[in-house]
């Protein structure tokens, strides 16, 4: 079956990491947002197009509380990864090594209890 005739349910799932840069009028760039979205495509080019459309949909301009213009601009699709099919519970869709914001001295055999610490929210609105 050609990709032009594939049903939406036959399309592959991809994880797309989008970089949105936050520009504030008359200030240097100091912030960006990394968003990970699931997109569908019949191939990597189709998924890239879907990711770009989502990124463009995130763009906006508004006036902040100081009266300055703020622009959220879609800068790049940082990564685009084909996910396994079918999707299964617990599949990893994104991973990024990050440096700690603070120096912490932990014993090598330190124990953690993540089950007792409630999670925060990423700011992704419910659908």
C-alpha positions as MATLAB code, in Angstrom:
seq = 'XXXXXXXXXXXXXXXXXXXXXXXXXXXXXXXXXXXXXXXXXXXXXXXXXXXXXXXXXXXXXXXXXXXXXXXXXXXXXXXXXXXXXXXXXXXXXXXXXXXXXXXXXXXXXXXXXXXXXXXXXXXXXXX';
ca = [
       0.000    0.000    0.000;
       1.457    3.382   -0.932;
       2.015    5.925    1.816;
      -0.467    8.261    0.081;
      -3.237    5.758    0.817;
      -2.358    4.814    4.394;
      -5.141    5.152    6.916;
      -4.399    7.365    9.981;
      -4.427    4.249   12.183;
      -1.690    2.686   10.022;
       0.737    5.584   10.500;
       3.827    5.179   12.671;
       4.267    7.046   15.961;
       7.252    9.351   16.492;
       8.458   11.340   19.511;
       9.363   14.862   18.428;
      11.322   17.210   20.712;
      10.571   20.813   19.747;
      12.655   23.793   20.879;
      10.680   26.987   21.412;
      12.752   30.110   22.100;
      11.222   32.827   24.297;
      12.148   36.304   23.053;
      11.441   39.394   25.128;
      11.624   42.789   23.449;
      14.931   44.597   24.175;
      16.393   41.693   26.211;
      18.920   38.993   25.352;
      17.542   35.488   24.912;
      17.593   33.797   28.286;
      15.024   31.056   28.005;
      13.802   28.298   25.771;
      11.262   25.540   26.222;
      11.749   21.931   25.151;
       8.460   20.205   24.342;
       8.121   16.511   23.503;
       5.097   15.621   21.384;
       3.881   12.369   19.896;
       3.189   12.721   16.180;
       2.155   10.308   13.457;
       3.600    9.953    9.997;
       3.827    7.460    7.172;
       7.600    8.062    7.174;
      10.168   10.327    8.824;
       9.426   13.161    6.379;
       5.716   13.020    7.182;
       6.416   12.982   10.913;
       8.839   15.899   10.523;
       6.114   17.878    8.736;
       3.652   17.091   11.532;
       6.217   18.136   14.158;
       6.881   21.411   12.335;
       3.143   22.122   12.159;
       2.872   21.559   15.923;
       5.860   23.828   16.529;
       4.385   26.601   14.401;
       1.107   26.233   16.330;
       3.033   27.027   19.561;
       4.149   30.427   18.282;
       2.556   33.489   19.811;
       3.198   37.134   20.621;
       1.788   38.927   23.654;
       2.530   41.838   25.983;
       3.908   40.917   29.397;
       3.127   42.611   32.724;
       5.974   45.099   32.113;
       4.489   46.203   28.799;
       7.147   44.451   26.702;
       6.382   42.239   23.741;
       7.091   38.539   24.302;
       7.427   36.156   21.382;
       7.387   32.364   21.605;
       9.114   31.263   18.387;
       9.496   27.709   17.089;
      13.240   27.306   16.554;
      13.848   23.643   15.779;
      12.840   20.017   15.899;
      15.729   18.813   18.078;
      15.012   15.102   17.791;
      12.574   12.889   15.932;
      12.464    9.249   16.998;
      10.411    6.392   15.598;
       8.624    4.619   18.438;
       8.062    0.870   18.604;
       4.839   -0.469   17.175;
       2.519   -1.127   18.762;
       3.023    1.401   21.542;
       3.257   -0.346   24.887;
       2.776    0.836   28.448;
       5.995    2.262   29.840;
       7.819    2.816   26.549;
      10.464    5.547   26.893;
       9.759    8.462   24.564;
      12.455   10.886   25.659;
      15.670   10.852   27.646;
      18.169   13.643   28.248;
      21.239   13.664   30.462;
      21.179   16.836   32.535;
      23.751   18.517   34.724;
      22.576   19.250   38.226;
      21.788   22.901   38.959;
      23.544   22.565   42.293;
      26.460   20.574   43.595;
      25.178   17.814   45.848;
      27.354   15.466   47.808;
      25.674   12.102   47.959;
      27.096    8.881   49.288;
      27.549    6.301   46.545;
      25.187    3.959   48.394;
      22.558    6.655   49.068;
      19.021    5.310   49.026;
      16.069    7.117   47.508;
      12.310    6.714   48.002;
      10.674    8.149   44.866;
       7.415    6.330   45.655;
       6.898    8.614   48.661;
       7.472   11.900   46.809;
       4.494   13.085   44.762;
       5.383   14.321   41.282;
       5.049   17.882   40.094;
       3.465   18.864   36.810;
       5.311   19.758   33.635;
       2.838   22.430   32.616;
       1.386   20.368   29.782;
      -2.357   21.092   29.784;
      -4.719   18.109   29.846;
      -6.428   17.350   26.576;
];
